[in-house]
Amino acid sequence: MCGIVGVVSNAPVNQLLYDALLLLQHRGQDAAGIVTQQERKFFMHKAKGMVRDAFRTRNMRSLPGNCGLGQVRYPTAGNAFSEEEAQPFYVNAPFGIVLVHNGNLTNAHALKAELFSADHRHINTESDSEVLLNVLAHEIGETTRGLPLTPHDVFEAVRKVHRRIKGSYAVIAMIAGHGVLAFRDPFGIRPLCMGVTDGTVMLASESVAMEGTNHKFERNIQPGEAVFIDLQGQVHAQQCADHPVLNPCIFEFVYLARPDSVMDDISVYQARLNLGESLAKRVISTVPPSEIDVVIPIPESSRPSAAQLAQLLGLPYREGFVKNRYVGRTFIMPGQSVRKKSVRQKLNVIASEFKGRNVLLVDDSIVRGTTSKEIVQMARDAGANKVYMASAAPPVRFPNVYGIDMPTPEELVAHNRTVEEIRQIIGCDALIYQDVDGMKRAIGSLNSNIKDFDASCFDGVYVTGDITLEDIQRLNAKRVGGDENQEDNSRLALPNHED
């Protein structure tokens, strides 16, 4: 999962890109990068860490130009500690192209071999985004063959890209001297939208990036569609997929997106209210409301669902946990092993809300179960009489292959386990899950044009239709890894300007 933004304007864009990335910070905190273009030269700065830490005044001054791209990274493949795997990525031919990508290519391994043997292109990192960039660059080169670039050429190249790559991808690329290109996979798994204001066109992962920078939300980029914005700000658009269908990732609405975003014409906040309403019916069938004294959300994204559930059941809604927003990273000193951070460093209980009460804890989802287990114990330590737990999402039983850092099947607490077995592991007195159909109805009712979602981590159905057990095992092996003390020798990327 990543957050991406692209801007074409009649004024400098460095501050605008920075502000948009701050609004997308929830989509990735591992690294941030911005690239701008002045005349035909790219200026780039990218670094590990949060946006506020990655950019200083000197970095912003070294990013001139009226168009540019940015990304916040949450790594799902490659090396989390390699600064060179932060985006944007750059190739110098044809024209010079930089790219940011949100998603995950499921055939990156085969494409990498194909790029080397047939396209004669070199991939220098483990990132599937670099593979995607080189496929795009190759197809633009094949389409133009030395002639000037036109919007028609761009769309023809994207059409060929769609036929070669598989998986999920929302992409924004900048072509030196020509403009900014954006396109979305034919299933619309990862989000992408467009906004405008006087003299500026913005593309971003979520609508909140536009609203927070005083842009008017224009529309969503459709599945398979490509949009090309030339340097004069004129927008060209064309459908480039053979059989596009809108199957957005349902986990965006459950957890990933900001509640104040609207994605594919669905309010994320309203989706979470609907999940709470649907979950309330499940709770009633398991635990009589008369046996529950209070409903308490587990911060942050479960709050709308918990509030709606409490209202429908006629129960008090209380904040029982306070989140510490300033828990930093764990530093690994020589000779030390990795120290796992306790949930108690991130959450603290308000004991008066638990003591002597039967509490219903509401979370957005339960993945590994280790956090849930510790939270249940925290509630008991605070004096709770009984601790019930409800999840606004169904059991997470399958790995995600489309760009969410989901654990391997063996790490998922619900994998090959019954709800009763999960309850015993977590240690709660009752465990209530949303059901898959109820989740899809709750969110799908907000947009009748969406006939289905990618809900693969819940139901094991991968919408691209090309995922095998071998693919999952290979992708799991490619999950983020690396040692932050290990020397990084990957120095063939476009360097930071004047850093």
Phi, psi and omega per residue, in radians:
M1 nan 2.287 3.107
C2 -2.475 2.920 3.018
G3 -2.046 2.309 -3.093
I4 -2.251 2.653 3.126
V5 -2.605 2.557 3.049
G6 -2.468 2.526 -3.064
V7 -2.442 2.375 2.907
V8 -2.121 2.224 -3.012
S9 -2.519 3.034 3.017
N10 -1.804 0.245 3.133
A11 -2.474 2.875 3.112
P12 -0.962 2.468 -2.996
V13 -1.973 -0.025 -3.027
N14 -1.055 -0.792 -3.139
Q15 -1.172 -0.665 3.128
L16 -1.102 -0.748 3.102
L17 -1.113 -0.739 3.107
Y18 -1.047 -0.816 -3.129
D19 -1.110 -0.688 3.133
A20 -1.155 -0.678 3.122
L21 -1.162 -0.615 3.054
L22 -1.039 -0.675 -3.137
L23 -1.277 -0.320 3.117
L24 -1.831 0.163 -3.045
Q25 -0.997 -0.538 -3.141
H26 -1.095 -0.318 -3.102
R27 -1.509 -0.106 3.121
G28 3.116 2.280 -3.115
Q29 -2.165 0.111 -3.055
D30 -1.497 -0.578 -3.127
A31 -2.777 2.797 3.115
A32 -2.503 2.594 3.137
G33 -2.646 2.571 3.057
I34 -2.350 2.437 2.983
V35 -2.295 2.377 3.077
T36 -2.152 2.916 -3.134
Q37 -2.259 2.256 2.994
Q38 -2.208 2.175 -2.933
E39 0.971 -2.030 3.107
R40 -2.049 0.346 -3.113
K41 -1.862 2.383 3.068
F42 -1.607 2.491 3.042
F43 -2.197 2.137 -3.010
M44 -2.247 2.498 2.907
H45 -2.452 2.284 3.072
K46 -2.567 2.568 -3.077
A47 -2.758 2.815 3.052
K48 -1.252 2.662 3.060
G49 1.857 -3.080 -3.137
M50 -1.263 2.830 -3.116
V51 -0.984 -0.794 -3.081
R52 -1.120 -0.437 -3.140
D53 -1.582 -0.492 -3.053
A54 -1.352 -0.446 -3.043
F55 -2.092 2.223 3.018
R56 -1.965 3.016 -3.108
T57 -0.987 -0.703 -3.120
R58 -1.136 -0.583 3.110
N59 -1.200 -0.721 -3.130
M60 -1.155 -0.661 3.121
R61 -1.151 -0.414 -3.116
S62 -1.596 0.285 3.137
L63 -2.134 1.195 -3.124
P64 -1.430 2.852 3.033
G65 2.145 2.821 -3.059
N66 -1.795 0.136 2.997
C67 -2.568 2.677 -3.090
G68 -3.091 3.072 -3.124
L69 -2.299 2.764 3.020
G70 -2.608 2.764 3.112
Q71 -2.620 2.477 2.862
V72 -1.917 2.333 -2.961
R73 -1.890 2.317 2.895
Y74 -2.116 1.755 -2.947
P75 -1.223 2.375 3.064
T76 -2.137 -0.163 3.079
A77 -2.601 2.606 3.115
G78 1.660 -2.562 -3.034
N79 -2.001 2.030 -3.091
A80 -1.167 -0.385 -3.023
F81 -1.745 -0.015 3.137
S82 -1.544 2.034 3.121
E83 -1.126 -0.493 -3.125
E84 -1.271 -0.238 3.070
E85 -1.583 -0.043 2.937
A86 -1.178 2.624 3.126
Q87 -1.758 2.820 0.195
P88 -1.320 2.797 3.010
F89 -1.835 2.697 -3.021
Y90 -2.338 2.431 2.870
V91 -2.293 2.607 -3.042
N92 -1.616 -0.139 -3.123
A93 -2.495 2.490 -0.065
P94 -1.401 2.643 3.050
F95 1.227 -0.663 -2.930
G96 1.860 2.008 -3.080
I97 -2.338 2.373 2.972
V98 -2.103 2.636 -2.992
L99 -2.559 2.506 2.927
V100 -2.161 2.592 -2.956
H101 -2.515 2.348 2.982
N102 -2.060 2.121 -3.133
G103 2.462 -2.774 -3.102
N104 -2.734 2.170 3.091
L105 -1.464 2.208 -3.099
T106 -1.498 -0.226 3.096
N107 -2.028 0.506 -3.108
A108 -1.063 -0.637 -3.114
H109 -1.064 -0.841 3.138
A110 -1.178 -0.668 -3.137
L111 -1.130 -0.654 -3.119
K112 -1.073 -0.750 3.101
A113 -1.158 -0.696 -3.141
E114 -1.139 -0.724 3.122
L115 -1.067 -0.674 -3.129
F116 -1.259 -0.838 -2.994
S117 -1.398 -0.673 -3.045
A118 -1.802 -0.706 -3.071
D119 -1.636 -0.193 3.121
H120 1.007 0.816 3.113
R121 -2.088 2.539 -3.053
H122 -1.824 2.290 3.070
I123 -1.888 2.209 -2.983
N124 -1.875 -0.081 3.137
T125 -2.245 3.130 3.058
E126 -1.635 0.107 -3.069
S127 -1.391 2.304 3.066
D128 -1.219 -0.329 3.113
S129 -1.186 -0.607 3.074
E130 -1.187 -0.622 3.051
V131 -1.078 -0.827 -3.125
L132 -1.046 -0.781 3.128
L133 -1.015 -0.762 -3.103
N134 -1.238 -0.578 3.031
V135 -1.108 -0.813 3.121
L136 -1.061 -0.816 -3.129
A137 -1.065 -0.732 3.127
H138 -1.084 -0.768 -3.090
E139 -1.228 -0.599 3.052
I140 -1.145 -0.722 3.103
G141 -1.103 -0.734 3.121
E142 -1.156 -0.600 -3.099
T143 -1.299 -0.715 -3.083
T144 -1.468 -0.673 3.132
R145 0.815 0.905 3.036
G146 1.520 -0.095 3.138
L147 -1.604 2.840 3.102
P148 -1.038 2.573 -3.095
L149 -1.440 2.332 3.063
T150 -2.143 2.803 3.057
P151 -0.953 -0.630 3.113
H152 -1.053 -0.728 3.115
D153 -1.098 -0.726 -3.134
V154 -1.056 -0.815 -3.102
F155 -1.184 -0.621 3.099
E156 -1.147 -0.668 3.102
A157 -1.141 -0.746 3.120
V158 -1.114 -0.646 3.102
R159 -1.031 -0.710 3.121
K160 -1.239 -0.620 3.091
V161 -1.075 -0.796 3.117
H162 -0.958 -0.641 -3.087
R163 -1.327 -0.366 -3.081
R164 -1.664 -0.673 -3.014
I165 -1.739 2.647 3.141
K166 -2.258 2.665 3.133
G167 2.058 -2.611 -3.123
S168 -2.035 2.448 3.118
Y169 -2.857 2.169 2.841
A170 -1.952 2.185 -2.939
V171 -2.255 2.414 2.921
I172 -2.235 2.237 -3.121
A173 -2.293 2.632 3.096
M174 -2.091 2.239 -3.114
I175 -1.866 2.088 -2.996
A176 -0.970 2.229 3.076
G177 1.362 0.049 -3.069
H178 -2.193 -0.874 -3.132
G179 2.696 -2.844 -3.065
V180 -2.027 2.320 -3.141
L181 -2.000 2.406 3.040
A182 -2.345 2.473 3.042
F183 -2.663 2.820 -3.013
R184 -2.283 2.562 -3.079
D185 -1.095 2.740 -3.028
P186 -1.116 -0.188 3.084
F187 -1.792 -0.106 -3.133
G188 1.059 0.612 -3.059
I189 -1.137 -0.847 3.117
R190 -1.712 2.532 -2.998
P191 -1.427 2.712 3.060
L192 -2.854 2.342 -3.116
C193 -2.507 3.003 -3.046
M194 -2.296 2.495 3.078
G195 -2.419 2.811 -3.088
V196 -2.413 2.713 2.893
T197 -2.598 3.135 -3.089
D198 -0.996 1.991 3.062
G199 1.375 0.110 -3.092
T200 -2.420 2.402 2.982
V201 -2.092 2.258 -3.136
M202 -2.116 2.450 3.007
L203 -2.074 2.396 -3.095
A204 -2.752 2.877 -3.141
S205 -1.165 -0.648 -3.065
E206 -2.354 2.638 -3.115
S207 -1.103 -0.450 -3.112
V208 -1.069 -0.483 3.104
A209 -1.155 -0.547 3.116
M210 -1.390 -0.830 -3.104
E211 -1.080 -0.651 -3.112
G212 -1.330 -0.160 3.100
T213 -2.061 0.365 3.066
N214 1.097 0.610 3.001
H215 -1.791 2.581 3.084
K216 -1.534 2.171 3.080
F217 -1.075 2.189 -3.103
E218 -1.682 -0.997 -3.110
R219 -3.031 2.942 2.995
N220 -1.462 2.559 2.933
I221 -1.308 2.257 -3.063
Q222 -1.351 2.724 3.074
P223 -0.959 2.280 3.119
G224 1.398 -0.168 -3.083
E225 -1.387 2.592 3.010
A226 -2.099 2.445 3.096
V227 -2.182 2.261 3.117
F228 -2.111 2.164 3.135
I229 -1.932 1.987 -3.135
D230 -1.335 3.021 -3.020
L231 -1.219 -0.181 3.034
Q232 -1.570 -0.013 3.112
G233 1.512 0.138 3.098
Q234 -1.388 2.306 -3.069
V235 -1.711 2.183 3.042
H236 -1.995 2.414 -3.109
A237 -2.462 2.542 3.108
Q238 -2.753 2.479 3.019
Q239 -1.317 2.202 -3.030
C240 -2.073 0.052 3.138
A241 -1.801 2.643 -3.113
D242 -1.289 -0.752 -3.080
H243 -2.393 1.207 -3.108
P244 -1.225 2.528 3.078
V245 -2.615 2.435 -3.081
L246 -1.550 1.858 3.073
N247 -2.265 1.222 -3.059
P248 -1.148 2.729 3.108
C249 -1.181 2.104 -3.084
I250 -1.268 -0.353 3.132
F251 -1.200 -0.379 3.030
E252 -1.018 -0.758 -3.088
F253 -1.366 -0.572 3.138
V254 -1.223 -0.731 -2.932
Y255 -2.534 -0.777 -2.862
L256 -1.216 -0.790 -2.986
A257 -1.376 2.757 3.026
R258 -1.236 2.499 -3.083
P259 -1.128 -0.397 -3.137
D260 -1.540 0.134 3.062
S261 -1.541 2.693 2.954
V262 -2.056 2.122 -3.073
M263 -2.174 2.201 -3.109
D264 0.888 0.767 3.082
D265 1.146 0.350 3.080
I266 -2.064 2.188 3.023
S267 -1.224 2.139 -3.137
V268 -1.089 -0.675 3.130
Y269 -1.108 -0.795 3.132
Q270 -1.140 -0.624 3.093
A271 -1.046 -0.702 -3.119
R272 -1.292 -0.564 3.001
L273 -1.086 -0.779 3.134
N274 -1.089 -0.652 3.100
L275 -1.110 -0.659 3.096
G276 -1.144 -0.662 3.111
E277 -1.136 -0.770 3.120
S278 -1.157 -0.679 -3.138
L279 -1.158 -0.578 3.138
A280 -1.001 -0.676 3.133
K281 -1.151 -0.613 3.115
R282 -1.223 -0.654 -3.139
V283 -1.104 -0.798 -3.108
I284 -0.995 -0.641 -3.109
S285 -1.329 -0.174 -3.100
T286 -1.969 -0.826 -3.105
V287 -2.237 2.089 3.085
P288 -1.027 2.307 -3.138
P289 -0.943 -0.459 3.133
S290 -1.146 -0.316 3.132
E291 -1.631 0.061 3.134
I292 -1.980 2.248 3.141
D293 -1.617 -0.558 -3.032
V294 -2.746 2.582 3.071
V295 -1.877 2.210 -3.082
I296 -2.235 2.153 3.109
P297 -1.413 2.698 2.982
I298 -1.712 1.957 -2.996
P299 -1.009 2.596 0.079
E300 -1.945 -0.755 -2.863
S301 -1.265 -0.105 3.120
S302 -1.491 -0.121 -3.017
R303 -1.029 -0.852 3.137
P304 -1.028 -0.756 3.140
S305 -1.113 -0.758 -3.122
A306 -1.132 -0.720 -3.127
A307 -1.137 -0.734 3.137
Q308 -1.179 -0.711 3.107
L309 -1.060 -0.809 -3.121
A310 -1.084 -0.717 -3.131
Q311 -1.121 -0.758 -3.111
L312 -1.192 -0.565 -3.141
L313 -1.539 -0.069 3.141
G314 1.183 0.610 -3.102
L315 -1.985 2.646 3.080
P316 -1.178 2.446 3.080
Y317 -1.849 2.189 -3.099
R318 -2.334 2.627 2.985
E319 -1.546 2.034 -3.114
G320 -1.925 -0.170 -3.131
F321 -2.188 2.444 3.026
V322 -1.974 2.237 -3.082
K323 -1.624 2.309 3.032
N324 -1.509 1.900 -3.070
R325 -1.388 -0.098 -2.987
Y326 -1.969 0.399 3.046
V327 -1.265 2.062 -3.098
G328 -1.591 -2.922 -3.126
R329 -1.344 2.828 3.032
T330 -1.640 2.092 -3.135
F331 -1.458 2.392 -3.128
I332 -1.826 1.916 3.126
M333 -1.537 2.737 3.137
P334 -0.925 2.305 3.114
G335 1.528 -0.115 3.132
Q336 -1.707 2.634 2.987
S337 -1.611 2.903 3.137
V338 -1.134 2.267 3.097
R339 -1.758 2.071 -3.135
K340 -1.285 2.337 3.115
K341 -1.332 2.363 3.081
S342 -1.346 2.568 3.042
V343 -1.013 -0.514 -3.100
R344 -1.173 -0.308 3.025
Q345 -1.358 -0.415 -3.071
K346 -1.732 -0.490 -3.126
L347 -2.237 2.484 3.017
N348 -2.241 2.507 -3.071
V349 -1.580 2.614 2.930
I350 -1.697 1.712 -2.919
A351 -1.012 -0.575 -3.089
S352 -1.115 -0.390 3.137
E353 -1.424 -0.192 -3.071
F354 -1.925 -0.597 -2.944
K355 -1.023 2.106 3.075
G356 1.280 0.191 -3.062
R357 -1.959 2.711 2.920
N358 -1.605 1.947 -3.033
V359 -1.890 2.489 3.014
L360 -1.879 1.918 3.082
L361 -1.516 2.352 3.140
V362 -2.075 2.183 3.074
D363 -2.091 2.790 3.130
D364 -1.263 -0.602 -3.137
S365 -2.894 2.848 3.091
I366 -2.190 2.078 -3.041
V367 -1.856 -1.406 3.123
R368 -1.367 -0.523 -3.117
G369 1.587 -0.259 -3.103
T370 -1.175 -0.718 3.099
T371 -1.132 -0.774 3.139
S372 -1.054 -0.719 3.139
K373 -1.075 -0.758 -3.116
E374 -1.226 -0.634 3.129
I375 -1.159 -0.719 3.084
V376 -1.040 -0.746 3.133
Q377 -1.156 -0.634 3.081
M378 -1.077 -0.712 3.121
A379 -1.124 -0.717 3.117
R380 -1.150 -0.750 3.132
D381 -1.086 -0.483 3.136
A382 -1.436 -0.001 3.038
G383 1.800 0.203 3.124
A384 -1.100 2.453 3.105
N385 -1.313 -0.961 3.038
K386 -2.301 2.579 -3.130
V387 -2.172 1.930 3.038
Y388 -1.765 2.592 3.117
M389 -2.262 2.371 3.098
A390 -2.206 2.437 3.117
S391 -1.965 2.209 3.129
A392 -1.202 -0.213 3.091
A393 -2.019 2.757 3.070
P394 -1.190 3.030 3.072
P395 -1.022 2.332 3.072
V396 -1.491 1.780 -3.007
R397 -1.866 -0.259 -3.004
F398 -2.314 2.624 3.115
P399 -1.234 2.677 3.067
N400 -1.693 2.353 -3.119
V401 -1.982 0.106 -3.005
Y402 -1.924 0.398 2.984
G403 1.978 0.221 3.017
I404 -1.912 2.349 -3.102
D405 -1.331 1.260 3.141
M406 -1.551 2.424 -3.125
P407 -1.100 2.967 3.047
T408 -1.163 2.792 -3.124
P409 -0.917 -0.679 -3.095
E410 -1.148 -0.433 -3.133
E411 -1.513 -0.239 -3.130
L412 -1.399 2.178 -3.058
V413 -1.137 -0.457 -3.095
A414 -1.587 -0.112 -3.088
H415 -1.174 2.089 3.115
N416 1.042 0.496 3.087
R417 -2.225 2.609 3.035
T418 -1.398 2.889 3.106
V419 -1.069 -0.650 3.131
E420 -1.143 -0.687 3.097
E421 -1.148 -0.660 3.103
I422 -1.163 -0.739 3.140
R423 -1.007 -0.753 -3.134
Q424 -1.127 -0.659 3.128
I425 -1.167 -0.776 -3.105
I426 -1.261 -0.575 3.078
G427 1.555 0.312 3.118
C428 -1.562 2.893 -3.120
D429 -1.408 -0.450 3.030
A430 -2.676 2.530 -3.127
L431 -2.218 2.140 -3.110
I432 -2.109 2.177 3.098
Y433 -1.897 2.611 2.859
Q434 -1.137 2.658 3.020
D435 -1.749 2.727 -3.015
V436 -1.052 -0.832 -3.120
D437 -1.115 -0.692 3.114
G438 -1.102 -0.704 3.099
M439 -1.098 -0.805 -3.130
K440 -1.142 -0.680 3.107
R441 -1.161 -0.737 -3.085
A442 -1.061 -0.722 -3.106
I443 -1.553 -0.716 -3.111
G444 -1.114 -0.445 3.140
S445 -1.130 -0.275 -3.116
L446 -1.504 -0.158 3.067
N447 -2.664 1.808 -3.070
S448 -1.201 -0.234 3.125
N449 -1.364 -0.237 3.101
I450 -1.600 1.953 -3.115
K451 -1.517 -0.403 3.114
D452 -2.817 2.922 3.132
F453 -2.147 2.787 2.840
D454 -1.397 1.889 3.104
A455 -2.131 0.615 -2.953
S456 -1.056 -0.583 -3.139
C457 -1.232 -0.261 3.103
F458 -1.755 -0.709 -3.041
D459 -1.998 -0.077 3.110
G460 1.292 0.171 3.133
V461 -1.725 1.953 -3.120
Y462 -1.634 2.001 -2.910
V463 -1.130 -0.421 3.123
T464 -1.270 -0.273 3.016
G465 1.267 0.268 -3.051
D466 -2.221 0.246 -3.043
I467 -1.683 2.181 3.087
T468 -1.945 2.961 3.077
L469 -1.032 -0.652 3.121
E470 -1.127 -0.677 3.099
D471 -1.060 -0.792 -3.115
I472 -1.092 -0.749 3.134
Q473 -1.117 -0.717 3.138
R474 -1.168 -0.744 3.137
L475 -1.155 -0.636 3.078
N476 -1.091 -0.666 3.137
A477 -1.166 -0.411 -3.128
K478 -1.609 0.041 -3.136
R479 -1.003 2.750 -3.037
V480 -0.878 2.331 3.087
G481 -2.685 -3.044 3.109
G482 2.187 2.939 -3.133
D483 -2.105 2.163 -3.079
E484 -1.212 -0.215 3.070
N485 -1.584 -0.153 -3.082
Q486 -1.323 2.403 -3.137
E487 -1.151 2.400 -3.124
D488 -1.792 1.973 -3.080
N489 -1.855 0.165 -3.105
S490 -1.457 1.589 -2.989
R491 -2.028 0.459 -3.117
L492 -1.761 0.106 3.076
A493 -1.405 2.861 3.057
L494 -1.034 2.148 -3.041
P495 -1.275 2.756 2.996
N496 -1.081 2.420 -3.071
H497 -1.335 2.163 3.072
E498 0.914 0.704 -3.111
D499 -1.629 nan nan
